[in-house]
Amino acid sequence: MVNYIVLYKIRKRVKKILKDKISDGELATTKTSCLGCLADDISWEIYYLMKEKKEEG
């Protein structure tokens, strides 16, 4: 079962990190870049890595 509260917290933190990196010039963006989409993809990957680690331990 997906814990959407944890996923939301991860997404919020990832989005903040991405915004900070963009403002510092560490990440390049284009006019068609979707920051929310990128944050969603990264958040899901982190969530599943955390879930996998929890199941192993």
C-alpha positions in Angstrom: 0.0 0.0 0.0 1.3 3.5 -0.9 1.7 5.9 2.0 0.7 9.1 0.3 1.6 11.3 3.3 5.2 10.1 3.2 5.2 10.5 -0.6 3.9 14.1 -0.3 6.6 15.0 2.2 9.3 13.5 -0.1 7.9 15.4 -3.1 7.7 18.7 -1.1 11.4 18.3 -0.1 12.5 17.3 -3.6 10.8 20.2 -5.2 12.4 22.6 -2.7 15.9 21.1 -3.4 15.2 21.4 -7.2 14.1 25.0 -6.9 17.2 25.9 -4.8 19.5 24.2 -7.4 17.8 26.0 -10.3 18.2 29.4 -8.6 21.8 28.7 -7.9 22.4 27.8 -11.5 23.2 24.2 -10.8 20.4 22.8 -13.0 19.4 24.0 -16.4 15.8 24.4 -17.3 13.9 25.1 -20.5 10.6 26.8 -21.3 8.9 23.3 -21.4 10.5 22.0 -18.2 8.0 20.7 -15.7 9.4 21.0 -12.2 6.4 19.3 -10.6 6.7 16.3 -13.0 10.4 15.9 -12.3 9.8 16.1 -8.5 7.0 13.5 -8.9 9.3 11.1 -10.7 12.1 11.5 -8.2 9.8 11.3 -5.3 8.3 7.9 -6.5 11.8 6.5 -6.9 12.9 7.6 -3.4 9.7 6.3 -2.0 10.2 2.8 -3.5 13.9 2.8 -2.5 12.8 3.6 1.1 10.1 0.9 1.0 12.5 -1.7 -0.4 15.1 -0.9 2.3 12.4 -1.2 5.0 11.4 -4.6 3.7 15.0 -5.8 3.7 15.6 -4.6 7.3 
